[in-house]
Amino acid sequence: MVTNLLNPKAIILLRLHPNMKKLSVVLFLVLLQGCSTMLPSFWDDNQSKKIIDVRQSVAHLDCKQSHLPQVKKIHDQLEWFQLYSESKGFLQNDVLAVIKPMQETVEEFYKRSAGKDQGSVPYCEMKKKILIKQSAMAASAVMWRF
């Protein structure tokens, strides 16, 4: 059946069919609708600044000091980024997906820091190393949009 559609005679018949024009319009609209979830978001000055603020906070994380106030700052910056992006609408799903792994890392770090035992210096250094990589990747994705 498929090979018959590739036949030049079949293509001519499809062009001549009166319902083909309607079908092609409907098909185009369906395909276009499916692409709407894959459209990337565009450059945003506020998002770009905030993701660099996150990177800077991660870079300045001092594991020998109390973890909670430092991690809370990163947590709050990521929360701002999320709320701002959600407020802009569904086209921001790409950047929200980019920061999700970092949010999970920070959330775990934040909960541990808020408890009785804030975690050891090696634990903090391990989380910092992970966050440095995650924030660099997130910043790259956010900053290189058009």
C-alpha positions in Angstrom: 0.0 0.0 0.0 2.8 2.4 0.9 4.7 1.7 -2.3 1.5 2.6 -4.2 1.4 6.0 -2.7 5.0 6.7 -3.9 3.9 5.9 -7.4 3.7 9.1 -9.5 0.2 8.2 -10.7 -1.0 7.8 -7.1 0.4 11.3 -6.2 -1.5 12.8 -9.1 -4.6 11.1 -8.0 -4.1 12.4 -4.4 -3.7 15.9 -5.7 -6.9 15.6 -7.7 -9.0 14.3 -4.8 -11.3 17.1 -3.5 -10.9 16.1 0.1 -7.1 16.0 0.0 -6.8 19.8 0.5 -8.9 19.6 3.7 -7.0 16.6 4.9 -3.7 18.2 4.3 -4.8 21.3 6.3 -6.0 19.1 9.2 -2.8 17.1 9.1 -0.7 20.3 9.1 -2.6 21.7 12.1 -2.1 18.4 14.0 1.6 18.3 13.3 1.9 22.0 14.3 0.1 21.3 17.5 2.5 18.5 18.3 5.5 20.8 17.8 4.3 23.4 20.3 5.7 21.3 23.2 9.1 21.3 21.5 9.4 25.0 20.9 12.4 26.4 22.8 12.1 29.4 25.0 13.8 32.6 24.1 16.5 34.7 25.7 15.5 36.4 29.0 17.7 38.9 30.9 16.2 38.0 34.3 16.7 34.3 33.9 20.2 34.8 32.7 21.1 37.0 35.6 19.5 34.7 38.2 21.2 31.5 36.8 24.6 33.4 37.1 23.7 34.4 40.7 23.1 30.7 41.4 26.5 29.8 39.9 28.2 32.5 42.0 26.5 31.3 45.2 27.6 27.8 44.5 31.2 28.9 43.7 31.3 30.8 47.0 29.9 28.0 49.1 32.3 27.6 52.1 32.0 24.1 53.5 33.8 25.1 56.7 31.0 27.5 57.6 27.4 26.8 58.5 25.8 25.2 55.5 22.2 26.1 56.1 22.3 29.9 55.3 24.4 29.3 52.2 22.2 26.5 50.9 19.1 28.4 51.7 20.3 31.3 49.5 20.8 28.9 46.6 17.5 27.2 47.3 15.7 30.6 47.3 17.5 31.7 44.0 16.3 28.5 42.3 12.8 28.9 43.7 12.7 32.5 42.2 13.9 31.1 38.9 11.2 28.5 38.9 8.4 30.8 39.9 9.5 33.4 37.3 9.7 30.8 34.5 6.4 29.3 35.4 4.8 32.7 35.4 6.1 33.3 31.8 4.1 30.3 30.6 4.5 26.8 29.0 7.3 27.8 26.6 9.6 27.9 29.6 9.4 24.1 30.2 12.8 23.7 28.6 14.6 25.8 31.2 12.6 24.3 34.0 13.8 20.9 32.9 17.4 22.1 32.9 17.3 23.3 36.5 15.3 20.3 37.9 18.4 18.2 38.7 20.0 21.1 40.5 16.8 21.7 42.5 16.8 18.1 43.6 20.4 18.3 44.7 19.8 21.5 46.6 16.6 20.2 48.2 18.5 17.2 49.6 21.4 19.4 50.7 18.9 21.9 52.3 17.0 19.3 54.2 20.2 17.8 55.6 21.6 21.2 56.5 18.4 22.1 58.3 18.5 19.0 60.5 20.4 18.4 63.7 23.5 17.2 61.9 24.2 19.5 59.0 26.5 17.1 57.3 30.2 16.8 57.2 32.7 19.0 55.3 33.3 16.1 52.8 29.6 15.8 52.3 29.4 19.5 51.6 32.4 19.4 49.2 30.8 16.5 47.3 27.5 18.5 46.9 29.4 21.6 46.0 31.3 19.7 43.2 28.0 18.3 41.8 26.3 21.8 42.0 29.2 23.4 40.2 28.7 21.1 37.3 25.0 21.3 37.3 24.9 25.1 37.6 27.5 25.4 34.7 25.4 23.2 32.5 22.2 25.1 33.4 23.8 28.5 32.8 25.1 27.3 29.5 21.6 26.2 28.4 20.0 29.4 29.7 22.6 31.8 28.3 22.9 30.3 24.8 19.3 30.8 23.8 18.3 33.4 21.1 
